[in-house]
Amino acid sequence: MHWMLKALVYLIFSAQAIAGTFTLEGRRVAVPTLERGGMLYFQLDPVLSALGLLREPYRAGKGFQVTCQDRLLVLGEDSAFIILDGEIQQ
């Protein structure tokens, strides 16, 4: 199930890959998008919901965290960096 976090990270940083929808286990999931400054952004909650995951406030700062089994993904507000299992990644 840790593949879900890898897939989520991929979706977050490659908006062209979803273009408003993505397919999960044979079903298409609509994802509202917003274009701002030439960048395509999408709402994360529908993606998390389709994966059976929830986001929670990040206890150690601004942003939020997603837990999948024993793995932790942390996303900050307006940041190009993430923390995946304690390692900062861009």
PyMOL Python script that loads the backbone (N, CA, C, O; Angstrom):
from pymol import cmd

cmd.read_pdbstr("""\
ATOM      1  N   MET A   1       0.810  -1.200   0.000  1.00  0.00           N
ATOM      2  CA  MET A   1       0.000   0.000   0.000  1.00  0.00           C
ATOM      3  C   MET A   1       0.856   1.268   0.000  1.00  0.00           C
ATOM      4  O   MET A   1       0.329   2.362  -0.202  1.00  0.00           O
ATOM      5  N   HIS A   2       2.170   1.140   0.223  1.00  0.00           N
ATOM      6  CA  HIS A   2       3.016   2.324   0.184  1.00  0.00           C
ATOM      7  C   HIS A   2       3.082   2.919  -1.220  1.00  0.00           C
ATOM      8  O   HIS A   2       3.479   4.073  -1.378  1.00  0.00           O
ATOM      9  N   TRP A   3       2.703   2.159  -2.233  1.00  0.00           N
ATOM     10  CA  TRP A   3       2.658   2.689  -3.601  1.00  0.00           C
ATOM     11  C   TRP A   3       1.696   3.867  -3.693  1.00  0.00           C
ATOM     12  O   TRP A   3       1.846   4.727  -4.561  1.00  0.00           O
ATOM     13  N   MET A   4       0.698   3.909  -2.794  1.00  0.00           N
ATOM     14  CA  MET A   4      -0.263   5.017  -2.823  1.00  0.00           C
ATOM     15  C   MET A   4       0.424   6.348  -2.555  1.00  0.00           C
ATOM     16  O   MET A   4       0.115   7.345  -3.208  1.00  0.00           O
ATOM     17  N   LEU A   5       1.348   6.380  -1.606  1.00  0.00           N
ATOM     18  CA  LEU A   5       2.048   7.627  -1.327  1.00  0.00           C
ATOM     19  C   LEU A   5       2.929   8.026  -2.498  1.00  0.00           C
ATOM     20  O   LEU A   5       3.011   9.208  -2.832  1.00  0.00           O
ATOM     21  N   LYS A   6       3.586   7.068  -3.122  1.00  0.00           N
ATOM     22  CA  LYS A   6       4.391   7.384  -4.305  1.00  0.00           C
ATOM     23  C   LYS A   6       3.506   7.911  -5.427  1.00  0.00           C
ATOM     24  O   LYS A   6       3.867   8.874  -6.103  1.00  0.00           O
ATOM     25  N   ALA A   7       2.354   7.288  -5.628  1.00  0.00           N
ATOM     26  CA  ALA A   7       1.420   7.750  -6.654  1.00  0.00           C
ATOM     27  C   ALA A   7       0.909   9.148  -6.329  1.00  0.00           C
ATOM     28  O   ALA A   7       0.760   9.984  -7.220  1.00  0.00           O
ATOM     29  N   LEU A   8       0.642   9.398  -5.053  1.00  0.00           N
ATOM     30  CA  LEU A   8       0.158  10.708  -4.632  1.00  0.00           C
ATOM     31  C   LEU A   8       1.209  11.773  -4.893  1.00  0.00           C
ATOM     32  O   LEU A   8       0.888  12.848  -5.401  1.00  0.00           O
ATOM     33  N   VAL A   9       2.455  11.492  -4.554  1.00  0.00           N
ATOM     34  CA  VAL A   9       3.538  12.439  -4.820  1.00  0.00           C
ATOM     35  C   VAL A   9       3.638  12.699  -6.311  1.00  0.00           C
ATOM     36  O   VAL A   9       3.822  13.845  -6.721  1.00  0.00           O
ATOM     37  N   TYR A  10       3.523  11.663  -7.134  1.00  0.00           N
ATOM     38  CA  TYR A  10       3.566  11.828  -8.581  1.00  0.00           C
ATOM     39  C   TYR A  10       2.433  12.740  -9.056  1.00  0.00           C
ATOM     40  O   TYR A  10       2.656  13.647  -9.859  1.00  0.00           O
ATOM     41  N   LEU A  11       1.236  12.500  -8.565  1.00  0.00           N
ATOM     42  CA  LEU A  11       0.093  13.324  -8.979  1.00  0.00           C
ATOM     43  C   LEU A  11       0.264  14.771  -8.556  1.00  0.00           C
ATOM     44  O   LEU A  11      -0.098  15.685  -9.297  1.00  0.00           O
ATOM     45  N   ILE A  12       0.812  14.983  -7.373  1.00  0.00           N
ATOM     46  CA  ILE A  12       0.989  16.342  -6.879  1.00  0.00           C
ATOM     47  C   ILE A  12       1.904  17.145  -7.784  1.00  0.00           C
ATOM     48  O   ILE A  12       1.640  18.315  -8.064  1.00  0.00           O
ATOM     49  N   PHE A  13       2.981  16.519  -8.243  1.00  0.00           N
ATOM     50  CA  PHE A  13       3.986  17.264  -8.979  1.00  0.00           C
ATOM     51  C   PHE A  13       3.938  17.079 -10.488  1.00  0.00           C
ATOM     52  O   PHE A  13       4.841  17.544 -11.183  1.00  0.00           O
ATOM     53  N   SER A  14       2.931  16.426 -11.011  1.00  0.00           N
ATOM     54  CA  SER A  14       2.793  16.305 -12.466  1.00  0.00           C
ATOM     55  C   SER A  14       1.339  16.496 -12.847  1.00  0.00           C
ATOM     56  O   SER A  14       0.655  15.551 -13.239  1.00  0.00           O
ATOM     57  N   ALA A  15       0.881  17.721 -12.729  1.00  0.00           N
ATOM     58  CA  ALA A  15      -0.527  18.026 -12.967  1.00  0.00           C
ATOM     59  C   ALA A  15      -0.985  17.626 -14.364  1.00  0.00           C
ATOM     60  O   ALA A  15      -2.157  17.304 -14.554  1.00  0.00           O
ATOM     61  N   GLN A  16      -0.076  17.640 -15.357  1.00  0.00           N
ATOM     62  CA  GLN A  16      -0.492  17.257 -16.705  1.00  0.00           C
ATOM     63  C   GLN A  16      -0.917  15.796 -16.741  1.00  0.00           C
ATOM     64  O   GLN A  16      -1.692  15.402 -17.612  1.00  0.00           O
ATOM     65  N   ALA A  17      -0.429  14.996 -15.821  1.00  0.00           N
ATOM     66  CA  ALA A  17      -0.749  13.569 -15.821  1.00  0.00           C
ATOM     67  C   ALA A  17      -2.215  13.320 -15.517  1.00  0.00           C
ATOM     68  O   ALA A  17      -2.754  12.280 -15.898  1.00  0.00           O
ATOM     69  N   ILE A  18      -2.870  14.252 -14.839  1.00  0.00           N
ATOM     70  CA  ILE A  18      -4.255  13.991 -14.483  1.00  0.00           C
ATOM     71  C   ILE A  18      -5.251  14.748 -15.344  1.00  0.00           C
ATOM     72  O   ILE A  18      -6.332  14.236 -15.631  1.00  0.00           O
ATOM     73  N   ALA A  19      -4.901  15.967 -15.762  1.00  0.00           N
ATOM     74  CA  ALA A  19      -5.767  16.775 -16.631  1.00  0.00           C
ATOM     75  C   ALA A  19      -7.219  16.766 -16.193  1.00  0.00           C
ATOM     76  O   ALA A  19      -8.115  16.690 -17.034  1.00  0.00           O
ATOM     77  N   GLY A  20      -7.471  16.844 -14.892  1.00  0.00           N
ATOM     78  CA  GLY A  20      -8.836  16.930 -14.395  1.00  0.00           C
ATOM     79  C   GLY A  20      -9.443  15.605 -13.987  1.00  0.00           C
ATOM     80  O   GLY A  20     -10.462  15.591 -13.296  1.00  0.00           O
ATOM     81  N   THR A  21      -8.857  14.495 -14.388  1.00  0.00           N
ATOM     82  CA  THR A  21      -9.338  13.177 -13.979  1.00  0.00           C
ATOM     83  C   THR A  21      -8.148  12.238 -13.840  1.00  0.00           C
ATOM     84  O   THR A  21      -7.082  12.483 -14.405  1.00  0.00           O
ATOM     85  N   PHE A  22      -8.335  11.178 -13.095  1.00  0.00           N
ATOM     86  CA  PHE A  22      -7.364  10.099 -13.091  1.00  0.00           C
ATOM     87  C   PHE A  22      -8.120   8.799 -12.931  1.00  0.00           C
ATOM     88  O   PHE A  22      -9.276   8.782 -12.509  1.00  0.00           O
ATOM     89  N   THR A  23      -7.458   7.718 -13.270  1.00  0.00           N
ATOM     90  CA  THR A  23      -8.085   6.403 -13.224  1.00  0.00           C
ATOM     91  C   THR A  23      -7.472   5.608 -12.086  1.00  0.00           C
ATOM     92  O   THR A  23      -6.250   5.525 -11.963  1.00  0.00           O
ATOM     93  N   LEU A  24      -8.322   5.025 -11.259  1.00  0.00           N
ATOM     94  CA  LEU A  24      -7.879   4.208 -10.141  1.00  0.00           C
ATOM     95  C   LEU A  24      -8.665   2.917 -10.161  1.00  0.00           C
ATOM     96  O   LEU A  24      -9.888   2.918 -10.021  1.00  0.00           O
ATOM     97  N   GLU A  25      -7.955   1.815 -10.335  1.00  0.00           N
ATOM     98  CA  GLU A  25      -8.576   0.496 -10.360  1.00  0.00           C
ATOM     99  C   GLU A  25      -9.779   0.439 -11.302  1.00  0.00           C
ATOM    100  O   GLU A  25     -10.832  -0.099 -10.960  1.00  0.00           O
ATOM    101  N   GLY A  26      -9.594   1.003 -12.485  1.00  0.00           N
ATOM    102  CA  GLY A  26     -10.616   0.937 -13.511  1.00  0.00           C
ATOM    103  C   GLY A  26     -11.716   1.974 -13.439  1.00  0.00           C
ATOM    104  O   GLY A  26     -12.581   2.005 -14.314  1.00  0.00           O
ATOM    105  N   ARG A  27     -11.713   2.819 -12.433  1.00  0.00           N
ATOM    106  CA  ARG A  27     -12.745   3.863 -12.370  1.00  0.00           C
ATOM    107  C   ARG A  27     -12.110   5.237 -12.467  1.00  0.00           C
ATOM    108  O   ARG A  27     -11.034   5.484 -11.922  1.00  0.00           O
ATOM    109  N   ARG A  28     -12.794   6.122 -13.169  1.00  0.00           N
ATOM    110  CA  ARG A  28     -12.298   7.485 -13.365  1.00  0.00           C
ATOM    111  C   ARG A  28     -12.770   8.356 -12.214  1.00  0.00           C
ATOM    112  O   ARG A  28     -13.933   8.314 -11.813  1.00  0.00           O
ATOM    113  N   VAL A  29     -11.842   9.144 -11.695  1.00  0.00           N
ATOM    114  CA  VAL A  29     -12.139  10.045 -10.587  1.00  0.00           C
ATOM    115  C   VAL A  29     -11.947  11.476 -11.081  1.00  0.00           C
ATOM    116  O   VAL A  29     -10.871  11.834 -11.560  1.00  0.00           O
ATOM    117  N   ALA A  30     -12.992  12.288 -10.964  1.00  0.00           N
ATOM    118  CA  ALA A  30     -12.909  13.692 -11.368  1.00  0.00           C
ATOM    119  C   ALA A  30     -12.186  14.490 -10.286  1.00  0.00           C
ATOM    120  O   ALA A  30     -12.426  14.311  -9.092  1.00  0.00           O
ATOM    121  N   VAL A  31     -11.304  15.366 -10.732  1.00  0.00           N
ATOM    122  CA  VAL A  31     -10.540  16.195  -9.806  1.00  0.00           C
ATOM    123  C   VAL A  31     -10.651  17.643 -10.264  1.00  0.00           C
ATOM    124  O   VAL A  31     -10.143  17.990 -11.330  1.00  0.00           O
ATOM    125  N   PRO A  32     -11.308  18.497  -9.473  1.00  0.00           N
ATOM    126  CA  PRO A  32     -11.394  19.913  -9.851  1.00  0.00           C
ATOM    127  C   PRO A  32     -10.000  20.534  -9.954  1.00  0.00           C
ATOM    128  O   PRO A  32      -9.143  20.305  -9.101  1.00  0.00           O
ATOM    129  N   THR A  33      -9.786  21.320 -11.005  1.00  0.00           N
ATOM    130  CA  THR A  33      -8.495  21.959 -11.223  1.00  0.00           C
ATOM    131  C   THR A  33      -8.655  23.472 -11.301  1.00  0.00           C
ATOM    132  O   THR A  33      -9.752  23.996 -11.499  1.00  0.00           O
ATOM    133  N   LEU A  34      -7.525  24.157 -11.138  1.00  0.00           N
ATOM    134  CA  LEU A  34      -7.484  25.612 -11.216  1.00  0.00           C
ATOM    135  C   LEU A  34      -6.163  25.987 -11.856  1.00  0.00           C
ATOM    136  O   LEU A  34      -5.109  25.508 -11.436  1.00  0.00           O
ATOM    137  N   GLU A  35      -6.212  26.847 -12.876  1.00  0.00           N
ATOM    138  CA  GLU A  35      -4.975  27.313 -13.488  1.00  0.00           C
ATOM    139  C   GLU A  35      -4.662  28.698 -12.959  1.00  0.00           C
ATOM    140  O   GLU A  35      -5.506  29.595 -12.960  1.00  0.00           O
ATOM    141  N   ARG A  36      -3.426  28.848 -12.505  1.00  0.00           N
ATOM    142  CA  ARG A  36      -3.004  30.135 -11.953  1.00  0.00           C
ATOM    143  C   ARG A  36      -1.540  30.354 -12.328  1.00  0.00           C
ATOM    144  O   ARG A  36      -0.672  29.542 -12.005  1.00  0.00           O
ATOM    145  N   GLY A  37      -1.285  31.458 -13.011  1.00  0.00           N
ATOM    146  CA  GLY A  37       0.087  31.785 -13.382  1.00  0.00           C
ATOM    147  C   GLY A  37       0.740  30.754 -14.288  1.00  0.00           C
ATOM    148  O   GLY A  37       1.946  30.525 -14.202  1.00  0.00           O
ATOM    149  N   GLY A  38      -0.048  30.133 -15.156  1.00  0.00           N
ATOM    150  CA  GLY A  38       0.480  29.139 -16.069  1.00  0.00           C
ATOM    151  C   GLY A  38       0.676  27.759 -15.459  1.00  0.00           C
ATOM    152  O   GLY A  38       1.137  26.843 -16.140  1.00  0.00           O
ATOM    153  N   MET A  39       0.333  27.598 -14.186  1.00  0.00           N
ATOM    154  CA  MET A  39       0.463  26.311 -13.506  1.00  0.00           C
ATOM    155  C   MET A  39      -0.931  25.735 -13.270  1.00  0.00           C
ATOM    156  O   MET A  39      -1.873  26.471 -12.975  1.00  0.00           O
ATOM    157  N   LEU A  40      -1.053  24.425 -13.400  1.00  0.00           N
ATOM    158  CA  LEU A  40      -2.316  23.744 -13.157  1.00  0.00           C
ATOM    159  C   LEU A  40      -2.278  23.147 -11.751  1.00  0.00           C
ATOM    160  O   LEU A  40      -1.383  22.370 -11.419  1.00  0.00           O
ATOM    161  N   TYR A  41      -3.252  23.516 -10.940  1.00  0.00           N
ATOM    162  CA  TYR A  41      -3.353  23.001  -9.580  1.00  0.00           C
ATOM    163  C   TYR A  41      -4.614  22.160  -9.489  1.00  0.00           C
ATOM    164  O   TYR A  41      -5.578  22.405 -10.214  1.00  0.00           O
ATOM    165  N   PHE A  42      -4.614  21.175  -8.609  1.00  0.00           N
ATOM    166  CA  PHE A  42      -5.804  20.372  -8.437  1.00  0.00           C
ATOM    167  C   PHE A  42      -6.110  20.202  -6.961  1.00  0.00           C
ATOM    168  O   PHE A  42      -5.226  20.302  -6.110  1.00  0.00           O
ATOM    169  N   GLN A  43      -7.382  19.943  -6.671  1.00  0.00           N
ATOM    170  CA  GLN A  43      -7.792  19.715  -5.292  1.00  0.00           C
ATOM    171  C   GLN A  43      -7.322  18.333  -4.859  1.00  0.00           C
ATOM    172  O   GLN A  43      -7.591  17.336  -5.529  1.00  0.00           O
ATOM    173  N   LEU A  44      -6.637  18.287  -3.761  1.00  0.00           N
ATOM    174  CA  LEU A  44      -6.061  17.043  -3.292  1.00  0.00           C
ATOM    175  C   LEU A  44      -7.083  16.130  -2.611  1.00  0.00           C
ATOM    176  O   LEU A  44      -6.958  14.908  -2.679  1.00  0.00           O
ATOM    177  N   ASP A  45      -8.076  16.702  -1.964  1.00  0.00           N
ATOM    178  CA  ASP A  45      -9.029  15.883  -1.202  1.00  0.00           C
ATOM    179  C   ASP A  45      -9.730  14.802  -2.029  1.00  0.00           C
ATOM    180  O   ASP A  45      -9.867  13.683  -1.536  1.00  0.00           O
ATOM    181  N   PRO A  46     -10.187  15.075  -3.271  1.00  0.00           N
ATOM    182  CA  PRO A  46     -10.792  13.987  -4.056  1.00  0.00           C
ATOM    183  C   PRO A  46      -9.815  12.850  -4.340  1.00  0.00           C
ATOM    184  O   PRO A  46     -10.215  11.686  -4.381  1.00  0.00           O
ATOM    185  N   VAL A  47      -8.537  13.179  -4.537  1.00  0.00           N
ATOM    186  CA  VAL A  47      -7.525  12.155  -4.776  1.00  0.00           C
ATOM    187  C   VAL A  47      -7.339  11.309  -3.517  1.00  0.00           C
ATOM    188  O   VAL A  47      -7.335  10.080  -3.576  1.00  0.00           O
ATOM    189  N   LEU A  48      -7.186  11.980  -2.390  1.00  0.00           N
ATOM    190  CA  LEU A  48      -7.024  11.261  -1.126  1.00  0.00           C
ATOM    191  C   LEU A  48      -8.232  10.388  -0.825  1.00  0.00           C
ATOM    192  O   LEU A  48      -8.089   9.241  -0.401  1.00  0.00           O
ATOM    193  N   SER A  49      -9.411  10.930  -1.043  1.00  0.00           N
ATOM    194  CA  SER A  49     -10.647  10.183  -0.779  1.00  0.00           C
ATOM    195  C   SER A  49     -10.705   8.918  -1.633  1.00  0.00           C
ATOM    196  O   SER A  49     -11.062   7.847  -1.142  1.00  0.00           O
ATOM    197  N   ALA A  50     -10.353   9.046  -2.911  1.00  0.00           N
ATOM    198  CA  ALA A  50     -10.376   7.881  -3.807  1.00  0.00           C
ATOM    199  C   ALA A  50      -9.376   6.818  -3.358  1.00  0.00           C
ATOM    200  O   ALA A  50      -9.595   5.626  -3.574  1.00  0.00           O
ATOM    201  N   LEU A  51      -8.279   7.250  -2.735  1.00  0.00           N
ATOM    202  CA  LEU A  51      -7.269   6.313  -2.244  1.00  0.00           C
ATOM    203  C   LEU A  51      -7.569   5.809  -0.836  1.00  0.00           C
ATOM    204  O   LEU A  51      -6.847   4.968  -0.301  1.00  0.00           O
ATOM    205  N   GLY A  52      -8.648   6.336  -0.237  1.00  0.00           N
ATOM    206  CA  GLY A  52      -8.998   5.929   1.120  1.00  0.00           C
ATOM    207  C   GLY A  52      -8.102   6.545   2.173  1.00  0.00           C
ATOM    208  O   GLY A  52      -7.916   5.978   3.250  1.00  0.00           O
ATOM    209  N   LEU A  53      -7.541   7.721   1.858  1.00  0.00           N
ATOM    210  CA  LEU A  53      -6.639   8.403   2.778  1.00  0.00           C
ATOM    211  C   LEU A  53      -7.243   9.728   3.226  1.00  0.00           C
ATOM    212  O   LEU A  53      -8.137  10.266   2.574  1.00  0.00           O
ATOM    213  N   LEU A  54      -6.748  10.244   4.339  1.00  0.00           N
ATOM    214  CA  LEU A  54      -7.183  11.534   4.866  1.00  0.00           C
ATOM    215  C   LEU A  54      -5.972  12.414   5.098  1.00  0.00           C
ATOM    216  O   LEU A  54      -4.879  11.920   5.375  1.00  0.00           O
ATOM    217  N   ARG A  55      -6.167  13.717   4.985  1.00  0.00           N
ATOM    218  CA  ARG A  55      -5.096  14.626   5.367  1.00  0.00           C
ATOM    219  C   ARG A  55      -5.403  15.173   6.749  1.00  0.00           C
ATOM    220  O   ARG A  55      -6.560  15.369   7.120  1.00  0.00           O
ATOM    221  N   GLU A  56      -4.347  15.411   7.494  1.00  0.00           N
ATOM    222  CA  GLU A  56      -4.470  15.945   8.841  1.00  0.00           C
ATOM    223  C   GLU A  56      -3.539  17.141   8.961  1.00  0.00           C
ATOM    224  O   GLU A  56      -2.564  17.237   8.215  1.00  0.00           O
ATOM    225  N   PRO A  57      -3.819  18.054   9.887  1.00  0.00           N
ATOM    226  CA  PRO A  57      -2.879  19.155  10.097  1.00  0.00           C
ATOM    227  C   PRO A  57      -1.508  18.597  10.492  1.00  0.00           C
ATOM    228  O   PRO A  57      -1.411  17.611  11.223  1.00  0.00           O
ATOM    229  N   TYR A  58      -0.466  19.238  10.002  1.00  0.00           N
ATOM    230  CA  TYR A  58       0.895  18.834  10.351  1.00  0.00           C
ATOM    231  C   TYR A  58       1.212  19.361  11.739  1.00  0.00           C
ATOM    232  O   TYR A  58       1.151  20.566  11.984  1.00  0.00           O
ATOM    233  N   ARG A  59       1.548  18.466  12.637  1.00  0.00           N
ATOM    234  CA  ARG A  59       1.735  18.839  14.042  1.00  0.00           C
ATOM    235  C   ARG A  59       2.936  19.754  14.268  1.00  0.00           C
ATOM    236  O   ARG A  59       2.942  20.529  15.224  1.00  0.00           O
ATOM    237  N   ALA A  60       3.935  19.680  13.421  1.00  0.00           N
ATOM    238  CA  ALA A  60       5.171  20.423  13.670  1.00  0.00           C
ATOM    239  C   ALA A  60       5.283  21.712  12.850  1.00  0.00           C
ATOM    240  O   ALA A  60       6.355  22.315  12.825  1.00  0.00           O
ATOM    241  N   GLY A  61       4.227  22.150  12.186  1.00  0.00           N
ATOM    242  CA  GLY A  61       4.310  23.376  11.393  1.00  0.00           C
ATOM    243  C   GLY A  61       3.099  23.557  10.503  1.00  0.00           C
ATOM    244  O   GLY A  61       2.083  22.879  10.656  1.00  0.00           O
ATOM    245  N   LYS A  62       3.229  24.491   9.566  1.00  0.00           N
ATOM    246  CA  LYS A  62       2.150  24.748   8.619  1.00  0.00           C
ATOM    247  C   LYS A  62       2.088  23.628   7.603  1.00  0.00           C
ATOM    248  O   LYS A  62       3.096  22.985   7.309  1.00  0.00           O
ATOM    249  N   GLY A  63       0.916  23.399   7.076  1.00  0.00           N
ATOM    250  CA  GLY A  63       0.745  22.368   6.073  1.00  0.00           C
ATOM    251  C   GLY A  63      -0.071  21.212   6.616  1.00  0.00           C
ATOM    252  O   GLY A  63      -0.827  21.362   7.576  1.00  0.00           O
ATOM    253  N   PHE A  64       0.092  20.055   5.986  1.00  0.00           N
ATOM    254  CA  PHE A  64      -0.667  18.889   6.417  1.00  0.00           C
ATOM    255  C   PHE A  64       0.133  17.624   6.171  1.00  0.00           C
ATOM    256  O   PHE A  64       1.158  17.637   5.490  1.00  0.00           O
ATOM    257  N   GLN A  65      -0.353  16.538   6.738  1.00  0.00           N
ATOM    258  CA  GLN A  65       0.307  15.250   6.588  1.00  0.00           C
ATOM    259  C   GLN A  65      -0.694  14.201   6.161  1.00  0.00           C
ATOM    260  O   GLN A  65      -1.887  14.300   6.448  1.00  0.00           O
ATOM    261  N   VAL A  66      -0.189  13.194   5.469  1.00  0.00           N
ATOM    262  CA  VAL A  66      -0.976  12.056   5.032  1.00  0.00           C
ATOM    263  C   VAL A  66      -0.241  10.807   5.502  1.00  0.00           C
ATOM    264  O   VAL A  66       0.950  10.643   5.238  1.00  0.00           O
ATOM    265  N   THR A  67      -0.952   9.937   6.195  1.00  0.00           N
ATOM    266  CA  THR A  67      -0.358   8.703   6.684  1.00  0.00           C
ATOM    267  C   THR A  67      -0.962   7.523   5.939  1.00  0.00           C
ATOM    268  O   THR A  67      -2.179   7.431   5.783  1.00  0.00           O
ATOM    269  N   CYS A  68      -0.105   6.630   5.486  1.00  0.00           N
ATOM    270  CA  CYS A  68      -0.537   5.410   4.810  1.00  0.00           C
ATOM    271  C   CYS A  68       0.245   4.274   5.429  1.00  0.00           C
ATOM    272  O   CYS A  68       1.450   4.139   5.217  1.00  0.00           O
ATOM    273  N   GLN A  69      -0.459   3.455   6.200  1.00  0.00           N
ATOM    274  CA  GLN A  69       0.174   2.403   6.995  1.00  0.00           C
ATOM    275  C   GLN A  69       1.239   3.051   7.867  1.00  0.00           C
ATOM    276  O   GLN A  69       0.897   3.895   8.695  1.00  0.00           O
ATOM    277  N   ASP A  70       2.491   2.703   7.726  1.00  0.00           N
ATOM    278  CA  ASP A  70       3.522   3.279   8.579  1.00  0.00           C
ATOM    279  C   ASP A  70       4.350   4.345   7.875  1.00  0.00           C
ATOM    280  O   ASP A  70       5.421   4.711   8.360  1.00  0.00           O
ATOM    281  N   ARG A  71       3.876   4.849   6.742  1.00  0.00           N
ATOM    282  CA  ARG A  71       4.604   5.882   5.985  1.00  0.00           C
ATOM    283  C   ARG A  71       3.930   7.221   6.188  1.00  0.00           C
ATOM    284  O   ARG A  71       2.714   7.302   6.361  1.00  0.00           O
ATOM    285  N   LEU A  72       4.741   8.283   6.167  1.00  0.00           N
ATOM    286  CA  LEU A  72       4.245   9.629   6.423  1.00  0.00           C
ATOM    287  C   LEU A  72       4.702  10.575   5.322  1.00  0.00           C
ATOM    288  O   LEU A  72       5.893  10.674   5.025  1.00  0.00           O
ATOM    289  N   LEU A  73       3.740  11.270   4.719  1.00  0.00           N
ATOM    290  CA  LEU A  73       3.998  12.283   3.708  1.00  0.00           C
ATOM    291  C   LEU A  73       3.565  13.615   4.287  1.00  0.00           C
ATOM    292  O   LEU A  73       2.431  13.752   4.747  1.00  0.00           O
ATOM    293  N   VAL A  74       4.467  14.613   4.271  1.00  0.00           N
ATOM    294  CA  VAL A  74       4.165  15.944   4.789  1.00  0.00           C
ATOM    295  C   VAL A  74       4.297  16.943   3.655  1.00  0.00           C
ATOM    296  O   VAL A  74       5.307  16.968   2.952  1.00  0.00           O
ATOM    297  N   LEU A  75       3.268  17.770   3.478  1.00  0.00           N
ATOM    298  CA  LEU A  75       3.277  18.810   2.457  1.00  0.00           C
ATOM    299  C   LEU A  75       3.073  20.150   3.149  1.00  0.00           C
ATOM    300  O   LEU A  75       2.142  20.319   3.936  1.00  0.00           O
ATOM    301  N   GLY A  76       3.954  21.102   2.850  1.00  0.00           N
ATOM    302  CA  GLY A  76       3.846  22.432   3.431  1.00  0.00           C
ATOM    303  C   GLY A  76       3.061  23.358   2.536  1.00  0.00           C
ATOM    304  O   GLY A  76       2.854  23.083   1.354  1.00  0.00           O
ATOM    305  N   GLU A  77       2.629  24.459   3.117  1.00  0.00           N
ATOM    306  CA  GLU A  77       1.908  25.460   2.327  1.00  0.00           C
ATOM    307  C   GLU A  77       2.895  26.199   1.442  1.00  0.00           C
ATOM    308  O   GLU A  77       3.954  26.622   1.905  1.00  0.00           O
ATOM    309  N   ASP A  78       2.554  26.355   0.172  1.00  0.00           N
ATOM    310  CA  ASP A  78       3.361  27.113  -0.792  1.00  0.00           C
ATOM    311  C   ASP A  78       4.822  26.681  -0.796  1.00  0.00           C
ATOM    312  O   ASP A  78       5.717  27.526  -0.809  1.00  0.00           O
ATOM    313  N   SER A  79       5.069  25.387  -0.787  1.00  0.00           N
ATOM    314  CA  SER A  79       6.433  24.877  -0.776  1.00  0.00           C
ATOM    315  C   SER A  79       6.626  23.872  -1.902  1.00  0.00           C
ATOM    316  O   SER A  79       5.731  23.085  -2.209  1.00  0.00           O
ATOM    317  N   ALA A  80       7.796  23.909  -2.507  1.00  0.00           N
ATOM    318  CA  ALA A  80       8.134  22.945  -3.552  1.00  0.00           C
ATOM    319  C   ALA A  80       8.740  21.684  -2.951  1.00  0.00           C
ATOM    320  O   ALA A  80       9.119  20.771  -3.685  1.00  0.00           O
ATOM    321  N   PHE A  81       8.836  21.624  -1.632  1.00  0.00           N
ATOM    322  CA  PHE A  81       9.443  20.496  -0.947  1.00  0.00           C
ATOM    323  C   PHE A  81       8.396  19.672  -0.213  1.00  0.00           C
ATOM    324  O   PHE A  81       7.358  20.186   0.204  1.00  0.00           O
ATOM    325  N   ILE A  82       8.684  18.405  -0.067  1.00  0.00           N
ATOM    326  CA  ILE A  82       7.857  17.512   0.730  1.00  0.00           C
ATOM    327  C   ILE A  82       8.774  16.775   1.700  1.00  0.00           C
ATOM    328  O   ILE A  82       9.994  16.769   1.537  1.00  0.00           O
ATOM    329  N   ILE A  83       8.179  16.164   2.693  1.00  0.00           N
ATOM    330  CA  ILE A  83       8.917  15.263   3.569  1.00  0.00           C
ATOM    331  C   ILE A  83       8.250  13.915   3.450  1.00  0.00           C
ATOM    332  O   ILE A  83       7.066  13.773   3.753  1.00  0.00           O
ATOM    333  N   LEU A  84       9.002  12.928   3.012  1.00  0.00           N
ATOM    334  CA  LEU A  84       8.494  11.570   2.873  1.00  0.00           C
ATOM    335  C   LEU A  84       9.320  10.669   3.772  1.00  0.00           C
ATOM    336  O   LEU A  84      10.518  10.485   3.558  1.00  0.00           O
ATOM    337  N   ASP A  85       8.673  10.116   4.773  1.00  0.00           N
ATOM    338  CA  ASP A  85       9.340   9.263   5.759  1.00  0.00           C
ATOM    339  C   ASP A  85      10.557   9.921   6.374  1.00  0.00           C
ATOM    340  O   ASP A  85      11.598   9.291   6.559  1.00  0.00           O
ATOM    341  N   GLY A  86      10.408  11.227   6.696  1.00  0.00           N
ATOM    342  CA  GLY A  86      11.474  11.950   7.390  1.00  0.00           C
ATOM    343  C   GLY A  86      12.553  12.533   6.507  1.00  0.00           C
ATOM    344  O   GLY A  86      13.452  13.208   7.009  1.00  0.00           O
ATOM    345  N   GLU A  87      12.495  12.292   5.192  1.00  0.00           N
ATOM    346  CA  GLU A  87      13.499  12.823   4.270  1.00  0.00           C
ATOM    347  C   GLU A  87      12.903  13.940   3.423  1.00  0.00           C
ATOM    348  O   GLU A  87      11.856  13.772   2.797  1.00  0.00           O
ATOM    349  N   ILE A  88      13.582  15.077   3.413  1.00  0.00           N
ATOM    350  CA  ILE A  88      13.128  16.221   2.598  1.00  0.00           C
ATOM    351  C   ILE A  88      13.449  15.930   1.143  1.00  0.00           C
ATOM    352  O   ILE A  88      14.557  15.514   0.804  1.00  0.00           O
ATOM    353  N   GLN A  89      12.451  16.157   0.285  1.00  0.00           N
ATOM    354  CA  GLN A  89      12.607  15.925  -1.151  1.00  0.00           C
ATOM    355  C   GLN A  89      11.997  17.090  -1.904  1.00  0.00           C
ATOM    356  O   GLN A  89      11.022  17.694  -1.456  1.00  0.00           O
ATOM    357  N   GLN A  90      12.580  17.402  -3.059  1.00  0.00           N
ATOM    358  CA  GLN A  90      12.018  18.478  -3.875  1.00  0.00           C
ATOM    359  C   GLN A  90      11.246  17.893  -5.013  1.00  0.00           C
ATOM    360  O   GLN A  90      10.689  18.632  -5.825  1.00  0.00           O
TER     361      GLN A  90
END
""", "prot")
cmd.dss("prot")
cmd.show_as("cartoon", "prot")
cmd.util.cbc("prot")
cmd.orient("prot")
